[in-house]
Amino acid sequence: MRKRITLSAICLVLILILALILIFLGNRVQAPPAETPQNDAPDTVPTIDLDMDTGYKPLPDINPELITEIPLDADKIVLNGTVFDRTGGLEKILADFGVHADGLLIVSDGNDGYFIAHDGDRSTYTDINIVHYDATGDIINEKTYIGNDYDSVYRIKFDPSMGIFIEGISQSTNGDFENFDYNTPFIACIDPDTLNIKWWYPVQFAEDVFELNGNSVYAAERYADTEDSIPSVVQLDANGNKVWQSEPLAQWLHDISVLQDGRLVVVCRYVNEQANDIDSTISIFSPNGDNLGRLKADHYGKITPTDDGGFISLSVRNVKTIPQPVYVSAIWFDTETVITKYSANYTIEWRKTYDTYKDSTDRDIVIPQPDGSVFVAAD
């Protein structure tokens, strides 16, 4: 026989539950912490789960008065890391690409025209497209490179003696850039007249780590005698044949550049470090691949060779990056742009840090030139 649950019994149960809740909350109340004695030690910030950029150290300017700064006027525009004149033809091209114009992969064809590489959408996958424009912004030629999966392009360069070079990643197993493994990075040489593929070569990663010089191409490749993905530098001839491969490098490749006398400057960094990694290095190789030495760098960046045999290093460094809600993101995010000029003997001639926008996602745009000057503009 069931017992009838009375209203008074229900109230009693509710009272007991409420009492238990109050006891639990009371046990969680803690006395305020004792006051911590003051000392002269610097404050420290817990970094667990913050992913904070704790390695940041400001770099002092060195002889900034030696820098020749050229203001980036309204008749100039920076695209693909290069300063272009704002011509009517270029404005027409930019208008055609609309919102995608800011990240346009574009190079000059040497005759007032342009080569542009971009990803073209299909109903299912993406293909790589190259378009040749004349000076007025009209299309001379265009070609789409087909694959059965996602193919993407990340960089374009042009050498009049060898052709157009693109760097990208292919997931296609039977396309124009057939991969040997899933997500194969590659560089490809394209005929500038027909836009046909002359040759392509698998590389270690597609992060703008290749350089053209004379009839040679320098790129990053996994060192053949190691099981791990340890990088090395390879030289390819104008037909895509390997000429030499360097010794294995202890760090991740960030940039490769060729100086006036043929020496290679190879910028390395640790894989999981920020742009202010004090353990970054600059390795110097002879034109034949011999290691001539290594410099310890206080920041790593992209290299611009200069006419005097030296080079300029440009780096965007994280000042502070802490994950936070969007509405306070500007308070905790900041970058700075650092340029350093090295002589042909690898000594620092000058250095300057640009940080016009404090606590902001905006940054200064600084474009080094071969004559040692720099274009400077605000983003």
C-alpha angles and dihedrals in degrees: 000000000000120000115230112240106228127211091246091057091052091051090050092054092049091051092052092050091050091050092053091051092052092049091051093050092046091056090054093058109101132192115254112270119263115262111268115234113248119245138169096248115119117260117258128207122216108243102189110131091353099099087212122180094239096161096071116129121169115243115223118233116253119206094331089170088073092065118102106213120195116196113233101237126206091261090064131071133188115227127164089356092302131107113238132184113248098242126171090250093052092047089053091053092048090051090053091055093045114178091008093061096094093065096039116151100221138154134177117257090214093250102075090275132104143231115212128189123195143152114264120208123230126182091269112009141019126250131196117251130193121193128189115208129188124226092275094055096255120136116255097176140343137186137188120210109216129215138161094242142024115318121177136184123214106173141021130195134170133214116180093214097049109022141238117338125199131183121207150127127263128201092173118113096196105023135110088276099040111192127226092207136009112295096009113193113215146167119221134195113220127195105243094213102046099019087226119146111259095183142324134207131201113238134185100256141352102235102123091275102143135088138198123217128163106315094336137093122204119201144154121267134171110260106254098219096057132078093209124072094263110161131227137174121254131192117215125191124230090277096052097258118143113248100177143342124215128230115277115281122224094219141047116275115245103169143357123202137166122227126217094268095048098261115140123232111204118188115204135185139173112269099238100037130105125245092269094061106149091202094065116123140205113214123197121211130185120238086262094054099259115147107242097181145294134254126207107234127207089210135008127227149133118311128229114188114222131216092246093064096262131094144227121233118207122194136174106213128197110237094182133349119174121160110246142148115295094248092064098033094109090057094060105033127081139147134189132204117227127190124188127186117213124193124228086266091055096250120136112252099176142346135190136181121214120200109150094153112061119200090000141117089229117096142186117266112222120177116188117213130210092248090061097256124117133219109224126196139149118250 
